[in-house]
Amino acid sequence: MSPLSRRSFLTGLACAGFAGAGLSAARAQAFPQYFSSFAVDVGVLRAKGLDAFADFVGAAALDELQRSFADRVDPRGPRLVVRLTNLFLTSSPDGGGGGRRWRGAGGGADSLEGEALAVGPRGEIIARHPQLAVLDVRTSILTPNEPGRAAAVAQHYVRWLRRQLIG
């Protein structure tokens, strides 16, 4: 048996990557396109001690779900449930990097992580779509506006979800 050349190895790796990309694209297309109702689950955020703040983020996400998917309502469709699992608000909002000497030093971005679930009429999960949404912070460290930033990253999460699921 001849040894595997570097070129053959890299070609095989690239082909496997393209095959995997096709598989994930096919999986993304399998997500339903119409939904009977919308819900946001913030149970994980509440368990992490965010309590009322988790409810605030959930309400912002639900409001944006209803707005962004308003043209995708069909009573015969599954329920779209967004389960939010991790919220990160940077401790150093810098409004675009002013004052930093080196790029990449410090925060500057908020993020929200979770997954979208298509839930059937008997509670079965038909499809899943994990997602992480990251949003640059455009505020001063002197006026951090954490509730406004949390609502903005929740809205960004849902808008990005719309682009990922529907196109």
N, C-alpha and C positions, 0 to 999 in steps of 0.2 A: 504494500500500500504506500503510495507516495505521500510525502509530508504536505500539509496544507500550506500554500503560499499565502503571504500577507494579503496580496491582491484578492485571491479567492475568498479568504476569510472576510475581508471588508465588503466584498460584493455580496456574499451570503448574508452578512449582517444587515446591509442596506435593504436587501430583498425582504428579509424578515421584518424589518422596520416598516416597509411599505405595506406588507401584508397585515401587520398589526394596526397600522393607521387605517386601512380599509375596514378592518373589523370594528374599530371604535367608531368610525363614521357610520357604519351600518347600524350599530347599536344606538347611536344618537338619533338616527332617523326613525327608529322603532318607538320613540317616545310619542305618546298620543299628541294630537294637535288641537283637540277641543276638550273642554273640561266643564263638568257640571257645577263645580263650586271651587272655592279657594280657601285655604287655611294656612296658618303659620304656627309651627310648634317651636316654642322657646323653652321647653322643659330642660334641655341641657344647659342653656344659659342661666336659667333660674337655679339649677343645681350647683352651678359655679358661684352662686351668691349675688348675681346681678338683679334678682327680684324685680322690683318695679321698673328698673332700667331695661331689663329684658322684655317686659311687657310693652314698654315704649317703642323699642326697636321692632318688636313683632307687629305692633299696630302700624308703624311706618311701612313695613314690608307688605302687610296685608293691603293697605291702602294702595300701594303701588302695584301689587298683583292685580287688584280689581281694575285699575286704570290701564295697565299695560296689556292685559289679556282680555279686555272687554269685548274684543271682536272674536274671541275664541271660546265663547260660552255655548254649550250644547247640553241640555239636560240628560242626554244619553251617554255623555262622556264620563270618564273617571274624575275623581276629585283630585285637584292639584294641591299637594301639601308641601310646604317648604319647611324643612327642619333646620333651624339655625343652631350651629354647634360651637362656634367660636367667634368672638368679637374682639378685635384689637384696635384700640385707639392710641396712636403714638403719643408718647409723653413729651415729644419735642416738635410740635407743629411749627414749621418754619416758613410757611407761605411761599415755597418755591426755592428754598436754598439760600436766600440772602444771608450773608454773614458766615456761611460755612467756608472753610478754607479748601477742603478736599471734597470732591464729589463722592457720594456714597457714605459719608460720615454722618451718622445720626439717622433719625427716623424720617418723617416726612410723609408717611402713608398710613392710612387706616385700612383695615380689612375685615371682611365678614366671610365666614366659612359655613358651609352646610350642604344640604342636598335637597333636590326636588324629587318628590315621590308622586307617581300616578297611582292612586289608590282606587281599586275596584269597588263595586257595590257591596261585596261581602268582607271588605277590609283587607283584601289581598293586595300586595304591592305588585303592580303590573310592570313598572319601569322605574329606574333610579337614574339620577343625574347629579353626581357630586360636583361642587363648584366652590371656588375661592375667588372672591372679588376684592380687588385692591384699588383704593382711590387716593390720589395725592391730596394732601392737606393744604388748603389755601387759607390759612388763618394765622394770626399772630400768637406767639407763646404767651403774650400778656392777656389775650382774650381767647382762650382755647375753645369755647362754645361746644363742649362735649355733646350735649343733646342734639344740637344741629348737625354736628359731624356724624353722630350715630345714625340719625335719620337719613343723611345724605348717602352714607355707605350702604344702608338698607335699600334705598331706592336704586342705587347703582347696581347692587346685587340682583335685584329683580329685573332691571332693564337688560343687564347682561344675560340673565337667564332667558329672557324673551329672545334675544339674538341667538343664543345657543340652541334653543328648542325649536323655534319657529323660523328663524332666519330673517 
